């Protein structure tokens, strides 16, 4: 059986975990890293973006060696990662690993990503992501417009990756800087950054032998951002299209489409997608209204 070479203890690799108000999930993630030995093998940085549920205090008590960076509640995913990446660079890191706290890695996965990056010429490496409840493999990258998966044994080249768990060498940050938190405050901060990296000459792969188990719920449908408990059309419209926490946030969707497809084609695709989403939102609103007459 092939053994994955473990990186040396305490290399200058920083695991960056953005969190907000889900203490139990965050602690479970850190417990998983501790159980696998990763809590000692890497530098762990939790970016706590204004949690009010005692997350930071619980981490300090249970894991006193974990570094906590505090946000004010307005960082969102991309801003939190920028803060963590900036800190890691200041510490002269070799690389960073993006890790969502609801996607704890399986044993040996982070080491496999470290090794694959070394073997593939300082490449960005993304882990395969499974839905924990069903053990279903979900796409974690894309090649053009095609969603990409990585099964065990696969090393799949991609143009862009989701940020569930991604190894990013220092050279990438040195050349292209940090993710764009202004245009992509929450969603697509990961995809746009990895797309920028590959277009700047850095290889990127999904590694099937590196796995994370997604224990959270991925909000990716218009209904996920529609608050059916409120009858206000204005409120629900704002929640779906004008909230930075929605995947349908109009500015982010526009910028992502022109980033990926160019200004002319991207603008056209944005308006076509917007028409489809708006139709879906209107249908959901009418359905809710009719069910409460």
N, C-alpha and C positions, 0 to 999 in steps of 0.2 A: 504493500500500500504506500502510495506517494505521500510523504510528509511535507507539510508546508513549513518552510523555515520561518521561525518567529523572529521579528525584528528585535534588536537589542533592547534591554530594559531602559526605559526613560530616554528614547530617542527624542529629537526635537520635532515630534509630530503632535499637533494639538487637535483634540476632538472638540468641535464647537457644537453646543447643544442650545438652541433657542427655546425658551419656555415662557409660558404665560398661563397662570391660574389652572394648572392641572397637576397639583402636587403629587398625587398618587402615581400618575403616569411617569412623571419625571423621576421619582424615587425608584420605581420599578426599573427604569432604564439604567440608572446608576447601579442598582443592585445587580443587574445583568452584567454590566461591564466589570464589576467587582468579582463576580462569580467566575468570569472567564479569564481573569487576570489582566484585563485591559485597563482597569483603573490604575494599576501600577505601571503598566508598560508605556502608557501615553500620558500626556498632559491633558487634563479634562478642564474645559472652560464652559460653564453654564452662563448663558446670557439671559438674565431674568428681566423681562420687559414689563416691569411694574406690577408683578403679581401681588394680589391682596389676600391670598389664601395661605400665607405662611410658607411658601415654597422655599425662599432663600433661607429662612431660619431652620427649616427641616433639613436642608442640605448641609448647612453648617454644622448641625448637631450630628448627623449620621456620617457625613463624608467631609471632615474638616480640611482635607487636603485639596478639595475641588475648588478651583478658582471661580468666583462669581462676579460677573460684570452686571451692573445695574442699569436698566433703562427706565424711561419715564412712562412707559405704556404706549408710546407712539412710534416705536421702532419697526413693528411688524417683523415678518420673517427676514426680509432682505436687510433691513437696517440692523437687526440683531446680528446677522452673519457678518455684515461689514464691521461692526464693532469688534466682534470676535476675531476676524481676520486681521484687522489693524493691530489688535493686541498681540496676536501670534507673531506677526511680522516684527513687531517691536522686540519680541523675545528671541529673535533670530531663528525662527522655526525653519524646519526642513520642508514641512508640508502641513496642510490642515485636512481634517475630515469633517465635512458637514454631516451632522446626524440629527434627525428629528427624534424627539424623545418618545414618540409613539411607534418607533421602528427599531426596537432593540436588535442588535446583530446576533447571529448564531456563533457558537464557538469557532475561533480561527478565521472568521470572515475578515476582520480588519487586517490581520496578518497577511491573508491572501491578497488583499487589495494593495498593501504595501509592496509585496513581492512582485505582483503583476506590473505595478507602475515602474519598478526598477527594471524589469525585463523588457518592457515595451518603450523604453526611451523616455522616461519621465512623463508618462501618460497620465491623464485623468482617468480614474477608475470608478465606476458606479456599481453598487451592489444590486443583485436581483432582489425584488421585493415581493413577498408573499402576503396575502391576506390571512392573518393568523387564524381566524375562525374557520375558514374553509380550506386553508393551505393552497389557495389559488394564486398562480403566478400572474402578476400584473405588469403592464409595460412600464419601463422606467427610462426609456429614451426614445429617440426618433432618428431615422435616416430620411432626410427630406420630409415628406408628409406621412411616412410609414411608421407606426408605433413599433418599437423593438423590444424583444424579450431576451433574457439570457437564462437558458436551462443549465443544469449542472454539467460542467465540462466545457461550456461555451465561453468564448471571448469574442464579443460582438462589437464591431466598430460602429460608432454612432456620431451624429452631428451635434446632438444636444442631449442633456440628461435631466431627470427630475432629481431634486435635492434630498431624497430620503436618507441616503448614505453615499457620499462621494468623496474620494481621495483627490486632493488638489495639490500638486507640487508647488513649491515656492516660486519656481520659474514662471508659472502661469501668472501669479499675482504680480511679480516683478514686471512682466511685460504689459499686461492689460489692466492692472489695477484691481479695484474692488467692484462688486456688483453695483448696478445702477438702482439705488434705493429711491430715487426720485421718480423714474418712469415705471419701475416695477417694485412697488413697496412691499407686496406680499406674494401674490402669484406671479409666476414667470421670471422671478429674480434668478432662479436656478437655471431654467432653460435658456434665457437670454445670455447669461454669463457663460455657460458651457458652449453655446453657439458661437459667442465672441471668441472663446479660446480656440475652438477647432478652426475657425476661419483665420485665426492668427498663427496657425501652423502646429498647434498642439494636438496630438492624437488623443482620442477618448474612446473608452470601451466599457461595455457592461460585462461584468464577470459573474458567470453562473455559479461559481464555487464560493462566492461571497453572498450571503443571504441575510436579509433583515425580515422580521416578522411584523407586519403592520397591524397593530392592535387598535388603531384609531379608525375614525370614519373619514374617508376622503370626500370632501364636498366638491362635487364636479357637475352637478345638475342644477338647473335653474330653481327647481323645487327646494334644493338644500338651502337656498338663500332667501326663500320666501317665507315670511313669518305669518302663517295662517291664523295666528291668534289675534291679529290686528286687521281691521277692515279698511284702513286708510290706503288708498291707491298710491298716494304720494309717498307714504312711508315705505311701502313694499317696493315701489319703483326705485327709491333711493337705496334700499337694502341690496337690490339685485345689481343695479347698474352704476351707482355712485358711491358705494362703500369700498374702501381699500381692502376690506377683508373678503370681498367677493371675487370669484374667478372671472365674473363678467364685468368687472370694473372697466368702464369704457376707456379711460386714458391708457390703462395697461394693455387692454386688448388692441387698441389702435397702434401703440408703439411696438408691441410684439409682432403684429402682422407686417408692419413696414420694415422692422428689423430683419425678419425672416425672408420676406418675399420681395422687398424693394418698395419704394414709395407708391408707384402706380398700381402694381398688382396687389400690394398689401392693403392699400386704401379701398380698392374694390372689394376684396375679400372681407375686410372689416365691415363694410356696409351690408354685404350680403348676410354675414353672420349676425349682425345686429338685428336685421329684419327678422331672421329666424328666431333669435332669442326673445325679441320683443313680442312676437306672435305667441311664443310659448308662455311668456310672463302674463300676457293678457288673458290667455286661456285659463291659466291657474287662478288668476284673480276672479274671473267670471265664475269659474267652478266653485271657488270658496264662497262667493257672494250668494250663488244659487242654493248652496247647501245650508245657508244660514238665514234664508228668507222666512 
